[in-house]
Amino acid sequence: MTETADEALAQLPVSGDFASAYSRWLDYLEHEKRHSSLTIQSYRRDARQFLDFLSQKNNHPIDFKSFDEIQPLVLRAFMASRRSMGIGNKSILRGLAGLRSLARYLNRMGLVTSPALFAVKTPKIMRGLPKPLAAEIAIRMTDAADPALEQTEPWILARDAAVLGLLYGAGLRISEALSILRKDAPLNGQETLTILGKGGKKREVPIIRPISEGIETYLKLCPHFIDTDGPLFLGAKGGPLRARIVQLTVERLRGALGLSAHATPHALRHSFATHLLARGGDLRSIQELLGHASLSSMQVYTAVDATRLFEAYQAAHPRAKT
């Protein structure tokens, strides 16, 4: 049985005033910060784990005073307890991000300062190098006509090819591709598409012809009614297509095409950036196409004139020549 938001809130080991502020924080993340549902779910889970830990340590429900008086030693003890459970530094760092988001919100409301949450050093993350796919592999993964996939329904083949085409051909995240509405579908030679990325930030991405043609094919074959104001991509039963289905599709593709475990949806996005960079793409141009906030996000692999950016993209991307 799925726990409702109210039930989850009622089980928090906090005072009534704190619970109300906590609920407002979640609303703030959704409606003002425009975080994705997955990010909010992660922040809520991580905050609850820390509040449970702090409540057990203090032997009473958490109120603003006890939250404000958190000591660095307590936070380090919490991180140590998480490591003892086999939790890696990346997950611990994400958990701290959620706690700091809550603390910043409470501070903005004038309820706490919680300096310890910002004084403790964050754990180091070893960044692995991206594993881009070869251009021919990336193109094959986005080709609905591949004979290895002949047992799948044609409209689902077309849908999957269109979604994966957006990941490789426009550098989108899965969530971004699945957030496109039917009315915004890039059709009839439309050259750009406005995407709402992380943190509610908008960016414009160029659309090459194979992408728009793939979407047009999907729309012609889709047996379900697609509402103008609804999601562009639908699941097998007509509901919104879920990210997990895309991930399972790629797993099936790996088996059908004999690809390595590195062939993932996110690898297509990595490949988009890597292939453009290898063909002379400017690092800042690629940063803007990917929607990264800073160049630090690009190190594992400023304002740019839009016309030059799109021209360079058309000339460099492998799929633009197919």
N, C-alpha and C positions, 0 to 999 in steps of 0.2 A: 504494500500500500504506500503510495507516494505521500510524503509529508508536505502539508500545506505551509505557505509562508507564515501564517498566523501561528500554526502549531510549532514551527521552528523557532519563532520569536518567543513564544511562551516558555520554551525549554532553555532559553539562554540564562546563564547564571548571573543575571544582572538586576539592578534595581529598576523600578518602573520608569523613572525619568531617563535612565540610561537606555532602556529598551526603546523608548519613544524616539530618542535621538539617533539610535542605531537604525531604526526603521526609516527615518528621514534621510540618513546617509545613503541607504540603498536606493531610495527614490532619486536622490541627487545623482548617484552614479548612472542611473538609467535615463533620466529625463534631461539632466543638464550636461553631465560629462558624456552621455551617449555611449557608454561602454557596451560591449556586446553582452548577451545573456551569459555566455560562458565565462567571461571575465568577472561579471558580478557574482556568478555562482562560486567561482574560485575565491574571490575576496571574502564572500560571506562564510565559506567553509574555513578559510584560514583564520579569519577573525574569531570565529566560534572556537576553534581549537585553542587559540591563545587565551581567550576568556575562560574556557574550561580549566586550563592549566593554572591561570592566575587565581581563579576562584578556589580551586583545591588547595593552592599554596597558602592563600589568605584565610581559608576556612570560612568564607562568607561571600555573598553575592557581590559583584563588582558595581561600584557606583563611580561617580565622576572623581571623587577624592582619591580612591584607591587606584583608579586608572591613571590619574595625574601623577601619582607618587611612585609609579613603576621605576625601579632601579635597573641600571645596566646589567647588574648581576642576575636579576630575574630573567631578563630577556636572553642573556647568554645561556642560562639554565634551560630555558624553553628551547633554544636552538639545539642545545646538546641533547635534550630529550628526543627531539625530532630525528637527529642523526642516529641515535641509538635504535630507532625504529627502522633504520635503513633509508631514511629520506635523504635525497641528495641535495647538494648546495643550490641547484637551480630551483627546486621546489621551495626550499627554505627562503631563498631570495624573493620568490614570488609571494610567499606568505608575509614577509616583512613589508613588501609593497602594499599589500592589502591593509595591514595594520597601520602603516603610515598614512594611507589614504583616509582611514577612519579618524586617526589622530588629527590630521590636517583639517578635516571637516569639523570635528569637535572644537578645535582651536579657533576656527573661523566663526563658530557660533559663540565663542567666548566661554566655553564650558571647561576646557582643559588646556594645558600646554604640552605635557608629556615629553619633556626634553630627551629622556632616555631613549625613546624610540628613534630619535634622529642622531643620537650621539654614538650608538653602537655601530661598529664597522660591519659592513655587509660581507658575507662570505664570497670568496673568489670563485669565479666561474671560468672554467677552461673552455674557451671557444673552439669548437671543432671547425675544420674547414668544410665549406659546402661541398657537396658531391653532385655537381651538375651532370646531366645526361648528355650523351652525344646528340648532335642535332638530328641525326636520322632516327634515333630512338625516340626523342621527344616528338618529332613529327608523326612517327608511327603510332604513338600512344594517343594522338589527337585525331587519328584517321578512322572514321567510322566504317570505312570500306575494307578494313583489314580482314583477310579471309580467316584469320584465327578466331574471329568473333562472330562467325556466321550463325551460331545457334541462338544469339540474342535477338529479341524483337527489334525490327528496324528503327522504330521511333525511339527506343531506349538507347540504341547504338548512336543515333543522331544526337540525342540529348547529352549523352556522356561525352561525345566528341566535342560538342559545343562548349560544355563546361570546362573540360580540360584544355580546349583551345584558348579559352580566356585566361587560364592560368599560365600557359606557355606563351601565348601570342600577345597578351597584354600585361602579364606579370601580376595578375590578381591573386589575392588570397581566396581560399574556398569560400569563406564567409562573405567576401565581397562579391564574388560571382553569383552566389545564391541570393544575395540581397537585391539583385537587379529586378525591377518591376517590368511587367509586360509592356507597359506604355513607354518605357525607356529603352527597350531592346534596340541595339544598334543594327538597323536594317537599311536596305537600299543604298548601299555605298556610304553610309554614315561613317565619318572618319574619326570621330572622337566620342568618348563616353565619359560622363561625370560619375565618379565613384565616391561613396561615403566610406572612408576608411576608418582606421583606429582613432579613437578619441573624437569621432564626429568630424574629422577633417576631410574636406572635399579635395579631390584632385582630378585632373583630366588626363585620360589615357587615350592613346591613338588606337584605332581599330583597323586592322588590315583586312583585305577582302576575304581571305579564307575564314576569318572569324565570323563576319556578318553572313557569309554564305552558309556556314555551318549552323548558325542560329535560324536562318530562313528554312533550311532543310528540316530542322527539328520542329519548327512551328507547323510546317506543312504535314508532317507525319504524326504529330501528337494527337492521340484520340480523345483527349480530354479538353473540356472548355477551359480556357485560360482567361481569367478576369483581367480587364485592362489595368486595374489598380492592384492586382495580385502579383505574386512572384512569377517570374518568367519561367523558371524551371520547376517541373512537377515530378513527383514520385510516381511509381507504377500505378497507384490507386487514385491519383489525381490530387493528392495533398502536396504541400510544399516539399521540395526535395531537401533531404537532410544531408549534412556534411558527412555523416558516417557512411551513407550510401555511396558517396563519391569515393571515400577511402576504400570501401570494400570493392568498388569497381576497379580501382587501380590495383588492388591485391589480385583480383581475378585477371587483370591484364598482364600482370607480372608472370602469372602461371601460363597464360595462353601464349604469350610472346617470348617466354623464356628469359625474362629480364631479372636483374639482380634486385636485392632488397632495397637498394638505393633509389629505385624508381618509385617515388612517392609523389603525391600531389604537390607537396612543398618543393620537391626537387624540380618540378616543372617551373616553378617561380624562380628558383635559384638559376635554372638553366636560361631562363629569359634574360636575367641580369648578366650572367657569365658570357653568353653568346654575343650579346650586344657589346660588352666590354672588350671581348676578344676581337671584335670587328671594328674597333676604334671608337666605340661609344664613350661619351664623356661621363666621368664618375658622378658628377652632380646631376647630369641629365637623367641617368639611371636611378639615382637616389629619388628624384622627383617622381619618376614613373612608378617606382615601387611604393611611394608614400612613406618613406623613412623620414623620421624627424631630424636626424643628424647623420653626418658622414661616419660617425662611430659605428653605426649599424651596418655600414658598407665595408668596414675594414676586413671582415672575414672574406671576402672575395677579392647653389645659391641661385639665385634666380637665373632661369634659363629662358632664352627667347623661344616662345612656343612654336613658331614656324620652323625655326632651325631644328628644334627638338624632334618634331614630327617628320621632317624631311630625313634627318639622320636615322630615325627609327625605320622608316620605309626602305631606306637603302641598305640597312644593316641586318634586319631580322630575317633569319633563314626562311620563315614561312611566307614572308612578303614576296618571295620569288617563285612560290609554287602556284 
